[in-house]
Amino acid sequence: MKYLKINTAENADLEALKNAVLQMKGVDTVEIVDDENPESELKKAFSKTKEQFKKGDYETLVNDIFDILTKK
């Protein structure tokens, strides 16, 4: 899976951008991430922990959470 990061201006219409990108061929999902609000990133990391624990993927889990907590 590949990711595309788009930095937007403060007044950007994120829903319109999201809808436009979803119309492109090959795009499965679009997610809006607020770098100013690391809490949302932490919630996402914890939401996938259950599946990672089932698979025994502890290293990725710890790395994801560590990266979020140490981000400036």
C-alpha positions in Angstrom: 0.0 0.0 0.0 1.3 3.5 -0.9 0.3 6.7 0.8 0.0 10.3 -0.4 0.5 13.1 2.0 -1.0 16.5 1.1 -0.4 19.6 3.1 -3.2 22.0 3.0 -3.8 25.7 3.8 -5.7 26.7 6.9 -8.8 27.6 4.9 -8.8 24.5 2.6 -12.1 22.7 2.1 -11.0 19.3 3.3 -14.3 17.5 2.5 -14.2 18.7 -1.1 -10.6 17.6 -1.4 -11.4 14.2 0.1 -14.4 13.7 -2.3 -12.2 14.7 -5.3 -9.4 12.3 -4.4 -11.9 9.5 -3.8 -13.1 9.9 -7.4 -9.6 9.0 -8.7 -9.0 5.5 -10.1 -7.2 3.3 -7.7 -8.0 5.3 -4.5 -9.7 3.0 -1.9 -9.9 5.4 1.1 -9.1 8.9 2.1 -8.3 9.9 5.7 -7.9 13.4 7.0 -5.2 13.6 9.7 -4.6 16.7 11.8 -0.9 16.9 12.7 -1.8 19.6 15.2 -3.9 17.1 17.1 -1.8 14.1 17.9 -4.5 12.6 20.1 -6.4 11.5 16.9 -3.3 9.7 15.8 -2.9 8.0 19.1 -6.6 6.9 19.0 -6.0 5.3 15.6 -2.9 3.5 16.8 -4.8 2.1 19.8 -7.7 1.1 17.6 -5.6 -1.2 15.6 -3.8 -2.8 18.6 -6.3 -5.6 19.0 -5.5 -6.9 15.5 -1.8 -6.5 15.9 -1.8 -8.4 19.2 -3.7 -11.2 17.5 -1.1 -11.4 14.8 1.8 -11.1 17.4 3.0 -7.9 15.7 4.2 -6.2 18.9 7.2 -4.4 17.4 5.0 -2.5 14.9 2.6 -1.6 17.6 5.2 -0.2 19.9 6.9 1.7 17.1 3.6 3.3 16.0 2.8 4.5 19.5 6.4 5.6 20.1 6.5 7.6 16.9 3.2 9.4 17.8 4.3 10.2 21.3 7.7 11.6 20.1 6.4 13.7 17.2 6.9 17.4 17.7 
